[in-house]
Amino acid sequence: MKKIITISREYGSGGRLIGKLVADKLGYAFYDKEIIDMAAQESGLSPDFIKKTEQNLSSGFLYNLLLGSSWSGAASTQGQMSGAGQILPLADQVFNAERKTILNLAKKGNCVIVGRCADYILSTSDEIDQKDLFNVFIYGDIDEKLKRIEELYKETESAAKKTILQIDKRRANHYNTFTENTWGDRKNYDLMINSSTAGIDTTAVIITEIVKNS
């Protein structure tokens, strides 16, 4: 039985709710926005700053450093130092703090973690037993996603569509910047599922049953 589940999702697909349902069914801990407060404690940055920064495109300095490539971007005038003696940009500090937080949570096991490149962070870590990890990507039909956003946030159809496109673009930019993978590429996940086909509850049941029997 898998002990660590990551949920990546398109905006409006119900991924967060599905992740919470899966966690409840399995009796697992659930982490989404809670990671912001934990990362704030790790980095010394404010939770509000992390919330605003975490999905914005940044330099990806940490990824370039891991590859051994040079970094020529403008560094922030404050913050943590890299191993090369350079000051990490604030957005990279946010990613680094969230990475450490996600690794610490995963080591405890029996958890569902939503977003924040968790699938990549954990699948590339020597500290995590890969047999315990199950990475899921949840997507949905545009009409269903529009309906959900319109109902939840009382937005018009045109506003909801704009929001979906903007947030998914930010998520993809963030993921593609800090990892060597492509957001939404099937090769990165153990399961990709259309929540519009099965519905929120059934999608959660499907994921739960696969986890129990794996």
Steps between C-alpha positions, in 0.01 A plus 500: 500500500636839399584731788552829314257640243561817304218677319579727205196658340354736248319796652130428532541123476419452869845363573529648847160364605582161352830494688321580826245225440777249429682601818181462705423158351853374571538672837801691365620849582410762238727787399428786264498858622642380832833469320512878468510553878755221545722641225472844658642363823776325305604808300414794725290649219141602565216262408339775294819551299532126435137478389552780247835371378475122481337475156675789328765432239848557644863436417505132587846558645487191722425276203784656299733461796416131527580459132833673552417783262597861562252753625505853366168633624472790737502379859282639772669734743375294792459138594677166512840433347559222251789259524681712242480805724228668295181633658195296401214696339198514730289279271771233517506529878125432498545191286788376713298546821200320352725222372643441848152510651361250248792261556454516877128431471554212258754336730225466760293304247123452473425834337344670200685806368342738249701694239828684549705266278469232769495220244836608357657589835420159645561287191853643466592472869729228633334550841167359380428135429351518152285195568305712750428782251191537279474806273163604361402769246136607493357685203151583378283607210489875452120519531505319835787712628323819395183391676688421821686833506186698417311335785779515758616855437190655341692593186362550152591240239747732328666592831516136607661398171760775533576393859542134400739586217706738715536269800583193292758703310660612828501143631662373181760780502587432862530126449693525174740753655590305813502147359640325196154364418196646324185574696219264400724260306371145556855367546521681836200335665381156606141595425329771294125521540224721361284603795228616260447143381469329838399789723673623814390223738560212260839639400597501869377141536700387196822654632437357847443147370813510282705618798360228725579230246846616399 
